[in-house]
Amino acid sequence: MLCPLTPSLPGLCSYVSLCVCVCALQPVNRAIIWDRIVTNEEDALIDMQSDNEYTINDQFSRLRGRELKVTLHYDVMPIVGLLHTRNNVCSTSFTMPENYM
């Protein structure tokens, strides 16, 4: 997923905190699989195919064949003022395979 964040970096912004979550829909469980803090425009173009920071461990095989939703969330931290939170900026769903290690 390529995500340009330049419009989210206003002039009086200290940083933007990003996270990508994977959510199992029933029961609702959420795990952060990627996060980053962006402090300048050079770092505001995110290529997530080359950045996989955290893994999902299915300890009891409860995710086999389950539908998962991947969502992007971010917070804009101004130098002065209130934190601006954006949830579910973009999302996609996929089904876990029935068999894996």
C-alpha positions as CSV (number, residue, x, y, z in Angstrom):
1,M,0.0,0.0,0.0
2,L,1.5,3.3,-1.0
3,C,0.2,6.2,1.0
4,P,1.2,9.9,0.5
5,L,0.7,11.8,3.7
6,T,2.0,15.2,2.6
7,P,-1.5,16.9,3.0
8,S,-1.6,15.7,6.6
9,L,1.5,17.6,7.5
10,P,0.4,21.2,8.1
11,G,3.0,23.9,8.8
12,L,2.4,23.9,12.6
13,C,2.6,20.1,12.9
14,S,5.1,18.5,15.3
15,Y,4.6,14.9,13.9
16,V,2.2,12.4,12.5
17,S,1.9,9.0,14.2
18,L,0.7,6.2,12.0
19,C,-0.4,2.6,12.7
20,V,-1.8,-0.2,10.6
21,C,-4.1,-2.6,12.5
22,V,-5.4,-6.1,11.7
23,C,-8.8,-6.8,13.1
24,A,-10.6,-10.2,13.4
25,L,-14.2,-9.3,13.0
26,Q,-15.8,-11.9,15.3
27,P,-14.9,-11.8,18.2
28,V,-13.3,-8.3,17.8
29,N,-9.5,-8.6,18.3
30,R,-7.0,-6.0,17.0
31,A,-3.3,-6.1,16.6
32,I,-0.9,-3.4,15.4
33,I,1.3,-4.8,12.6
34,W,3.1,-1.6,11.6
35,D,3.7,1.8,13.0
36,R,5.8,4.9,12.3
37,I,6.2,8.5,13.3
38,V,6.6,10.9,10.4
39,T,8.3,14.2,11.2
40,N,9.0,15.7,7.7
41,E,7.7,15.6,4.1
42,E,10.5,13.3,2.9
43,D,9.2,10.5,5.2
44,A,5.6,11.2,4.3
45,L,5.5,8.7,1.4
46,I,4.9,5.3,3.0
47,D,5.6,2.1,1.0
48,M,4.3,-0.7,3.3
49,Q,5.3,-3.5,1.0
50,S,9.0,-3.0,2.0
51,D,8.2,-2.3,5.7
52,N,6.8,-5.2,7.7
53,E,7.5,-4.5,11.3
54,Y,5.4,-6.9,13.4
55,T,4.1,-10.4,12.7
56,I,0.8,-12.0,13.6
57,N,1.2,-15.3,15.6
58,D,-1.8,-17.6,15.5
59,Q,-1.0,-19.5,18.6
60,F,-4.2,-21.6,18.8
61,S,-5.0,-21.7,15.0
62,R,-8.2,-19.6,15.6
63,L,-7.5,-17.3,12.5
64,R,-7.6,-20.1,9.9
65,G,-10.1,-19.3,7.3
66,R,-11.2,-16.1,9.2
67,E,-11.9,-12.8,7.5
68,L,-9.5,-10.1,8.7
69,K,-9.7,-6.3,8.1
70,V,-6.6,-4.2,7.7
71,T,-7.0,-0.5,8.6
72,L,-4.8,2.7,8.6
73,H,-5.1,5.1,11.6
74,Y,-3.2,8.3,12.2
75,D,-2.8,11.1,14.7
76,V,-1.6,14.6,13.8
77,M,0.2,16.1,16.8
78,P,0.4,19.9,16.4
79,I,3.1,22.0,18.1
80,V,0.3,23.7,20.1
81,G,-3.3,22.6,20.3
82,L,-5.4,19.4,20.2
83,L,-4.4,16.1,18.9
84,H,-6.3,15.2,15.6
85,T,-7.1,11.5,15.3
86,R,-8.2,9.8,12.1
87,N,-9.4,6.3,12.3
88,N,-10.1,3.9,9.4
89,V,-8.5,6.2,6.9
90,C,-8.4,3.4,4.4
91,S,-9.0,-0.3,4.8
92,T,-9.1,-3.7,3.0
93,S,-10.2,-7.2,4.0
94,F,-8.8,-10.6,3.3
95,T,-9.4,-14.2,4.3
96,M,-6.7,-16.1,6.1
97,P,-5.8,-19.5,4.4
98,E,-7.1,-22.7,6.0
99,N,-3.6,-24.2,6.1
100,Y,-0.3,-22.6,7.1
101,M,2.6,-23.3,9.5
